[in-house]
Amino acid sequence: MKKLSVLLSINFTISHYDPLPFNFRGGVKTVLVDNQKAAVLKHSPKGEVQFNEGFLQLAGHDGFTAKACRVRRAQTKGKVERAVGYVKGNFFVRYRRFESYSLLNLLLAQWLETVADQRQLRYFEQTPQERFAQECHALTPLPARDFDTSYFDVRKVAWDSYIEVRGNRYSVPERWCGQTVSIRM
């Protein structure tokens, strides 16, 4: 059986991780990433991949196998890049402006269902929707709770009862001035 690589699962968000694409398709088995630092730290000369610890925690939580494109090997990168090119050349030529991420994702979901999933695939000689119906049983359902992407850190409360986080100042109760506090974002 060929690997499931014909369905697009896309969601635009400003957060680091959004499970919507995986939920949209009913689960996930393998995630192929394009060597971005959020997922891949480095490749060894022997071809071993060192994944980012946070990405491995996500993989463990969601139950998928992490795979990285091989360095300087267009055959694996093409699987990722081709999907990006398809969306740019077929979705974004129709829809150029969006009022919000919610509207963008709504339009994208409609486009996936009515256009992208209905196209005929030369290699498989069927549509992505037909192919998915044959392979969906192999997906691993996601856990009931989403992966926690919170950022934890400590800050010292200044004399004016403010803490600084990523260039922004936030007020805290005056009684905490001079103390160290834990933050979660």
C-alpha positions in Angstrom: 0.0 0.0 0.0 1.3 3.4 -0.9 1.7 5.9 1.9 -1.1 8.4 2.4 0.3 11.5 0.8 -2.5 12.7 -1.4 -4.7 14.6 1.0 -3.9 18.1 2.0 -4.4 19.1 5.6 -3.8 22.7 6.1 -4.8 25.3 8.7 -3.4 28.8 9.0 -2.8 30.0 12.6 -0.7 32.4 14.5 0.0 29.8 17.2 2.9 27.3 17.1 0.8 24.2 16.8 -2.8 23.7 15.8 -4.3 20.2 15.7 -7.1 21.2 13.3 -5.4 19.8 10.2 -5.0 16.4 11.9 -8.5 16.5 13.3 -9.9 17.5 10.0 -8.6 14.3 8.5 -9.4 12.1 11.5 -6.0 11.5 12.8 -2.3 11.1 11.9 0.3 8.4 11.4 3.4 10.0 10.0 4.4 13.7 9.7 7.0 14.6 7.1 8.7 17.9 8.0 10.9 20.2 5.8 13.8 20.5 8.3 12.5 23.7 10.0 14.3 24.3 13.3 11.0 23.9 15.2 11.2 20.2 14.3 14.7 19.3 13.2 17.9 20.3 15.0 20.4 18.6 12.7 21.2 15.6 10.4 24.3 13.5 11.1 26.6 12.4 8.2 25.1 8.9 8.6 21.6 10.2 7.9 20.4 10.2 11.5 18.0 13.0 12.4 18.1 14.9 15.7 14.6 16.2 16.3 13.8 19.1 18.5 12.7 17.8 22.0 9.4 19.8 21.8 8.6 18.3 18.5 9.3 14.8 19.8 7.0 15.5 22.8 4.2 16.5 20.3 4.8 13.3 18.3 4.6 11.3 21.4 1.4 13.0 22.5 -0.3 12.8 19.1 1.0 9.3 18.4 2.7 10.0 15.1 6.1 9.0 13.6 8.3 12.0 12.8 10.2 12.0 9.6 12.4 14.7 8.1 13.2 15.4 4.5 16.6 14.2 3.6 19.2 17.0 3.2 20.0 17.9 -0.4 17.6 15.3 -1.7 14.8 16.9 -3.7 12.8 13.6 -4.0 11.7 13.8 -0.3 11.4 17.6 -0.1 9.2 17.6 -3.2 6.4 15.9 -1.3 6.3 18.9 1.0 7.0 21.6 -1.5 4.6 20.3 -4.1 1.7 20.6 -1.7 2.7 24.2 -0.9 2.9 25.0 -4.6 -0.5 23.4 -5.3 -2.1 25.5 -2.6 -0.4 28.7 -3.8 -1.3 28.1 -7.4 -4.9 26.9 -6.9 -6.2 28.3 -3.7 -4.5 31.7 -3.3 -5.1 32.7 -6.9 -8.9 32.6 -6.1 -8.8 34.1 -2.6 -6.3 36.9 -2.0 -7.6 38.9 1.0 -9.0 37.6 4.3 -10.6 39.4 7.2 -9.4 36.8 9.7 -7.7 33.5 10.2 -11.2 32.0 10.8 -12.5 33.1 7.4 -9.3 31.9 5.7 -9.6 28.5 7.4 -13.3 28.3 6.5 -12.6 29.1 2.8 -9.7 26.7 2.8 -11.8 23.8 4.3 -14.5 24.4 1.6 -11.8 24.5 -1.1 -10.2 21.3 0.1 -13.6 19.5 0.1 -14.9 20.8 -3.3 -11.7 21.2 -5.3 -8.5 19.7 -3.9 -10.0 16.4 -2.8 -11.9 16.0 -6.1 -9.0 16.3 -8.5 -7.9 13.2 -10.4 -4.4 12.0 -9.3 -2.4 10.6 -12.2 -0.3 8.3 -10.1 -3.2 6.7 -8.3 -5.8 7.1 -11.0 -8.3 8.2 -8.4 -9.2 11.3 -6.4 -7.7 12.1 -3.0 -11.1 11.5 -1.4 -11.3 8.0 -2.9 -7.7 7.3 -1.9 -8.3 8.5 1.6 -11.4 6.3 2.0 -9.2 3.3 1.4 -6.4 4.4 3.7 -8.1 6.2 6.6 -8.2 3.1 8.8 -4.4 3.3 9.1 -4.5 6.7 10.8 -3.9 7.0 14.6 -6.7 9.0 16.2 -5.6 12.0 18.2 -5.9 12.1 22.0 -8.9 13.7 23.5 -6.8 16.6 24.9 -4.8 18.9 22.7 -1.0 19.1 23.1 -0.1 21.8 25.6 2.2 24.3 23.8 2.4 26.7 26.8 5.7 28.5 27.4 6.9 28.4 31.0 9.5 30.8 32.4 10.3 32.8 35.5 10.5 36.6 35.8 11.5 39.0 38.6 8.8 41.6 39.4 10.3 45.1 39.1 9.9 47.9 41.7 6.9 49.3 39.7 5.1 45.9 39.8 5.6 45.0 36.2 7.3 42.0 34.5 8.6 42.0 31.0 7.8 39.2 28.6 9.0 39.2 25.0 9.3 43.0 24.9 5.9 43.6 26.6 5.3 44.8 30.1 2.6 43.2 32.3 1.4 44.4 35.7 1.2 42.1 38.6 -0.1 42.7 42.2 2.0 45.2 44.1 2.8 42.7 46.9 4.9 40.7 44.5 7.5 43.5 43.9 11.0 42.2 44.1 9.9 38.5 44.0 10.4 35.9 41.3 7.2 34.6 39.6 6.5 31.8 37.2 4.7 32.6 34.0 2.9 30.5 31.5 2.0 31.7 28.0 
